[in-house]
């Protein structure tokens, strides 16, 4: 069989049902013939974002895949690949490459070389007879260990090459590994005897699907839980032991309990130091459970390292803890302390969350959104900057994988592709992206993709006609040249593309517009609700 037929068959055997892409890449046709649905985007980065979400919302059980043209197409895709690397998301990236005799001749762009620094693995196909081995390596990387993008470059002169039949390919294994039992025993002892422990849960809990074990551990030892943005929704945020999630903006309880903690247990996390994550206080005893040993002592000093799958680590800890703690500890005192902190914090923010001002408070828009949708059946994500910081502290996720949080590399426009990919993977969910007028300028044309490809998402646009968070750092350029001003009638754009678009300016119209939008998505129509908001710059930082 021809090379493209073989690749498509391998993808089909591995359970890939959707191939996001942009032509010319001949794999698109081969995939379609194999009943793999091609979804064409307007810009390569967005296609990778869609594939990214497919992997995320399925805990990597379905691998997102993206293919693109050699040269410019591959160059355009690099930001999306880097985002997957920063967020540790397993995505199969299939760029065409220059024909083999030109692949390493400047200035031709070589994807397998150029993307290697921010990929889990990167390999070109140079012999058709090796295609099964190449994809066996690729899918093994995608299905095991810490996630990341995997590059398989297909030179443009390979398509007519013959792959021997019958195709020798069986879907690769998925395996797990656990922590050293000696260290599990030490960690259990520390947690049992800690006076004020805190659990910090990362997205590794999602990939391990270890949500029940995390909840059991918290309840057994009455330990408060906070999460990274990537780990948000791994622990129900209406639970009495939930501190909420943290990025640049956090609920007040998060820094309070971390600063007062004697032991911090990080599970399924990297503890990566970033402006868009929780800053770990110095001088704490830290137990670090991670799938990747390279993350131990990378940014924080770990007292104990538990290297392994979050589910296996939690299972082992629960078994060890159960030897001395045979029933759930009384959580009433710590729960009351958490509740008091939340109450005091929300009281400060309630004027913004319930503001009747016009232009609208973005906090009021997101507060009303949260109290209008069916939270359990909604997957929501944010964009970089203000949408992330205005949404993440206040939105209470109650079901796993209903919040796609991110932030290490903070690419504007990321949320739209995530929402579309989530809807493709979970068509019964209401899938929402929250973005600002800066983000829509990066990827807004791909709202047309949602219409054309019949992906009925709901986009919540917070439009203040300004790069508001840059106002403080660009005062002169704003005053003299209006450099932070941006504008557009984005609801009209959505309608022009064939979607449902509304512009909302009055607080009493927020909820009715959201309800109409939800109904339109049920009818199969993508929705963009544009809310005209104030130039809000205040966020819930530690100490506020």
N, C-alpha and C positions, 0 to 999 in steps of 0.2 A: 504493500500500500504506500501511497505518497506520504511524505513527512507530515503535512498538515492534517491529513486524515488520522494518522497515528497519534499526533498530539491531542486532537479533539477526543479521540477514543480514550486516551489516558485520563484526560480531564473528566470525561463522563464516568469512567470507572471510579474515579476519586470523589464522585458526588457533586461536582460543580454543575450547577444548573443555569447560571447566569455569567456571561462574559461581558463586562463593561469594556468599552473601547472607542477608538477613533481611527478611521481609515487613513492611509492604506495600510492594512495589515491583513494578509490573506487568511490568517487564522479565523477571522470573523466569519468568512464563508464556510470554512471547514466545520466550525463550531455549530453554525446554524444547521448544516446537514446532519450533525449528530444530535439535534434537538436541544442544543444549549442555546438559550435565548441571548442574542446580542443586544446590548443596550448602548446606544450611541449618545455621546455627550457633545457639548459645544467646546469644551476645553479639557485637556488631558488631566489636569490636576483634579478636577471634579470627579472624573471617572475613577481615579484611584481612591478618592474619598468615599465613593459609593461602595467600592470593593472592600474598603476598610471597615465600613459599617456592617456589611454582610458577615465578616469574620467576627466582629465584636458582639453583635446581638445573638449570635449562635455559640458563643464561647469557643470559637474556632472550630466548631464541629462542621460547619460549612465554610470553605475557604473562598474568600473573595478573590476575583481574578480580573486583571486588566491588560489589554494589549493596545499597542499604538504603532505608528509609523516610525521608521528609522530616521535618524537625523533630527529635524525640528520637533517632531512629535515626542521623541524620547527626551529631548532637551526640555520641552514644556512640562514633562511629567516629573521632573526631578524634585520639585517642591513637595509633591504628594508622597513620593517615595521617602523623602527625608522625614515627613510627618509620621509615616508608619513606623519608621525606625525610632524616632523620638518617643512615640507612644507604645512601642513594642507590640505592634499589630501584625499578625501573620497574613500577608497578601502575596499572591502569585503575580508577578509583573513580567509580561511577555513582549518586550520590544522587538520590532524588526531591527536588523542590523545591516550595515553595508555588506556587500558581497565579500566573501572571505579574503579575496586578494587585495581588497582596499580597507579592510576593517581596522588595520593598525597604521594607516597612512594619514598623517595630518593634512587638513584640519577636520577630517571625518570624525563624527562623534561616535564613540564606542561605549555603548551602554554598560556592558559587563565590566569594563574597566572604570568608567566614570562613576558608576553608582556603587561600586564595591565598598567604599568607605562608610556608606550608610545603608548597607544591606546585610542581612544575616548570611546570605551566600549569593554568589554571582557567577554564572557560567554560560558561555556560548555553546550552541550546537554546531560542531564542525564536522561531525560524522553522523549520518542518518542511522547507522547501525548502533550508535550509542544512545539513541533517544530514550529508550526505556531506562537505562542506567542513570541518565541525567535527571529525568523526572522522578526516579526513585529517590535520588539524593534530595531533590528539591522538596518533594512532599514529606520526606522524613524530617527535614528542617522545619517545614511549616507546621507539622503536627506534633512536634516534640520540643520540649524545652521552652525557654522564653521566646515569645513571638517576635517577628520582624519580617520585613519584606524579603522575598527571594526572587532573584532575577534570573530568567532564562532567556537569553538573546537568540533570535532566530535570523541568521544571515539571509539576505534577500535572494541569494543564489541557491538556497537549500530546498525550495518548495517542490522541485521536481525530482528530488532524491527519493530513492525507494527504501522503505523500512521492511526488513524481512518478515514474512508471515509464517505462522500465526504470530500476532503481537504478544510478546512475552512480558506481560505486565499485570501484576496483582496489586491492588491498593495496599499501601504501606501500613505498617503497624503504628499504633499510637500507644505509648507506654508512659509510665510515671516513675518517679523515684522519690524516696523519703529521706528524712534526716537521720543522723547518727543517734541511736537510742540513748547513748550516754548524755548527749546534749539535750535530748528531749527530757530526760529525767532532771537535769539541771534547770532547764527552763520551767518545767512544771513546779519545781520547788520554789523558784523565784516568784512565780505568779501566785502560788498558794500563800506565800508568806508576805507578799507585798502589802503595804499599807494603803497606797493610793495608785494602783495600776491603771493604765489606759491602753486600750487596743487601738492601733492605727492600721486600718485595712486598705489594701491597694487592689488594683485590678486583677492581680493574680487570683484573688478569691473568685472573681467572675469566671476566669478561664478554667479554674478547677471545679467550678460549680459547687463551691464549698460553703454556700450560704447557711444551710442548716447547722453545720458544725460551728461556724462563727457565732451564730445565735446561741447555741448550747453552751459554748465556752463563756460567753459574756454573762449568761444567766446563772451558770453554775458558780462562778466566782464573783458575781455582781460587779463586773468591770465595765466602766463607761467605754463607748466605742465612737471613734471618729474615723473618717475615711478621707483618702485623697480624692481629687476630682474624678480620676479614673476608676476609683473604687466605689464611688457614690452609687447607692442603691444596693450594695452588697449586704447592708444591714438596714432594717426598716427604720426610717427616721421619725416615725411616730412612737417608736419603742421608748419606754421610760429611761433606758440606758444610753440612748442615742444623744451624742453631742452635736451631730450634724457633720457636714463635710466642709472641707477647707481648700481654698486656693489662695489667690491674693486677698479675696474677701472671705471672712469666716464668721459664723455665729460666735458670740462672745464666750460661750462655754468651751469652745475648742482651745483657745490659748490659755484660758484659766486653768482647765484641768491638766493640760500638758505641762504647764509651768509648775503645778503643784504635785505632779506625779513623781513617784520614786522609781517605778519601772514602766517602761514603754515597750509594748510588744507590737512590732511591725510584722504584719502577715501579708504575704503576696504583694510586697511593695519593694521599691528600689531605694527609698529614702533619697531620691535625687534632689539635690539642692537647686531650687529654681525660684524666681520671683513669683511664680504662679502656683506655688504649692505651700504647704504648711511648713513653717520654719521650726525645726525641732530645737527645743531648749538645750543648752549645754549642761553637761555634768549629770546626765541621767543614766541609769542603768538601762541599756537597750538590748532587747532580744530581737534579733533580725531573722525572720524567715523569708527566704527568697528562692525562686527557682534558679537564679543565676549566681553562682559563687563569685563572679566578678563584681557583683554589687556589694558584697560584704566589705565594710570599712571604706567604701568609695567616698561617701559624703558624711557619714556619721560613724562614730566608733562603737562597734558592737561588742557587748560582753559575751553573748552567746550567739552563734550562727546556726540556724536550722535550714539547711539547703535541701529543697525539695518542693514537691507539689503541695499547694496550700491545703488541699483536702487531706492528704496523707499526714501532713504535719499536725493538723488540727485533730485528726482521728487519734494519732499517737499521744498527743498532749491530753486529750480528754480521757483516754484510757489510763494514763499515768496519774492524772489528777484524781480520777475516780477511786484510786486506791486509798486516798486519805480524806477526800471530800466527797461524801456519798449522797448529798442532797444539795439543792440550790441554796446558796447563802441569801440572807435577808438583804434585799436591794433597796429597801424603803428609804433609808437615810440618804444614800447616794442619789437615788432617783429624785428625792425631794430637793436635793441640792442642785441637780441638773435642771429640774423644772423651775426653780427659783431664778437661776441664771437666765434661762430662756425667756421667762416672763419679764424680767427686768430689761433684757436686751430688746425684745419685741416692743415693749412699751415705748422705748426711744424711737423705734423705726415706724411705729404704727401711723404717725401723721403722714409719712411719705407713702406707706403701703395703702392707705385709704384716702389719699388726697383728692379733693374735688377741684383742684386747679386745672386750668387750661392755659397754655399747653399742658398736656397730661404729664403726670409723674410716671416715668417708666416703671417705678416700683408698683404703682397702682395697676398698671396694665398687667404686670406679671402676677400680682396678687389675685386679681380677678380671674386671670387665666387659670391659675392653680385651683381656684375654687369653682370653676365652671366645667373643666374637663373631668373625665373619669380617670383619675390618677393611675389606677391599677392597669388600665388598658391603654396607657399613653406612653410613648417613647419620646423623650424630649432631649434636645441638645442645644448648645449655645454657640455663639461665635466668640471671637477674641475680644478683649477689652471690656467695655461697659456691659454688653449683654451677659457675658460670663459672670462678672462681678455683681451684677444686679439680680441675677437669677439664682446662682448656686447656693448662697447661704440660706435662702428663704424657701426654696422649693423642696418639699418633703417627699422623697421617693419611698414607696412602700413595697415595691416588688423588684426583684433582681432584673438588671439589664433594661430598666425603664428610663434610665438617665445615661446618656453618653457624654461623660465628662472628659475634658482634655485640657492641655494648656502648656506643655513644656516648650513647644516651639511657636505656638500661638499664631498660626497662619490665618489671616483674615479671609473669610469666605468659606471656611472649612465646613461649617454647620449645614449648609444646603445639601452638599453631597452626602453627608452622614444621614440626614433625614431621608433622602431618597433611597439610599442603600438599605436603611432600616425598614422602610416600607416594602421594598422588594423582598426582603427576607421574612418580614412579619406583616403580611398584608392585612391582617385583622386588627392591627394596632393603629391608633391615631398617632401619626409621626409628625413631630413639630420641630422646626428649627427657629431659634430666636437670634436675629441678627440686627445690626445697625446699618445706618446709611453709608458707612465706610465699607463694611463687608459686602454689601450688595453691589458696590462698585467693582469688586473683584470677580465675583462669580454670578452676578444677577442674570446674565444671559442664559444660564443653565436652568432657570425657571422654565424656559421653553422646553427643556428636556423633560421636565416633569409632565408637562402637557402632552408633548408628542409621544412619550413612552408610557403614558397612562399610569403615572405614579402620583396618586392623590394625597400629597403631603399638605400640611398647613404651615406657612411661613409667617412668623410674627416679626414685623419690621418696626423697630423703634427709630423714628426719623426725627432728629432735632436739627437738621440742616447744618451740622457742624461736626468737626472732629473734637468733641467736647473734652475728652481726657487730655488732649494736647494743648488746650487753651493755656494752662499754667506754664507749659514749657515753650510756648511759641507766642508770647505776648506781643513782641515787636512786629513779627511777620503778620500776625493777625491784624493788629492795629493799622499797619501801613499798607498791607497788600491783601488782607482778607484771606490769608493762606490756609486757614482752617475751615473755610466755608465750603460746603458741598450741598448739592440739592438734586431734586428730581421728583417727579410724580410717579412713584413706583406702583401704586395701585393701578394706574392707567396702563403701565407697562404690562402688568400681569393680565389685564383684560385684553390687551393687544395680542398677547401670546395665546389667548384662548382659555385662560384660567379665570378664576373668580378673584377680583380685586376690589377692596374697599379701603377708603381713607377715613379714619376716625379721629375726630377732634374734641369730642365732648365726653366727660367721664361716664355719663349715663348711657352712652352708646357702646361702651366697651363690651359688656357681657352680651347684649343682643348680637353684635357683630361676630363675636366668638362662636355663639350658638349657630348663627347662619353659616359660618365657615365650617364648623364640624359637620353640619348637614350636607354641605357641598362635597366634602371629602367622601362622605358615605355614598354620594351619587357618582363618585369617580372623578371629581373635578379638583385639580390642585388649587390651593387657596393662598393668597397673599393679603394679609391684613396689615395695613400701614397706619401706625399710630403716631400722631404728631405730638412729640414730647418736648419737655424742657431740656435745657442743657445741663442735665444732672451730672455732677462729678463726685458726689460723696458716696463712698462705699464703706461696708462694714469691715474695717480693718481691726487688727488686734488693738485693744485699748479703747475702742469706740463703742 
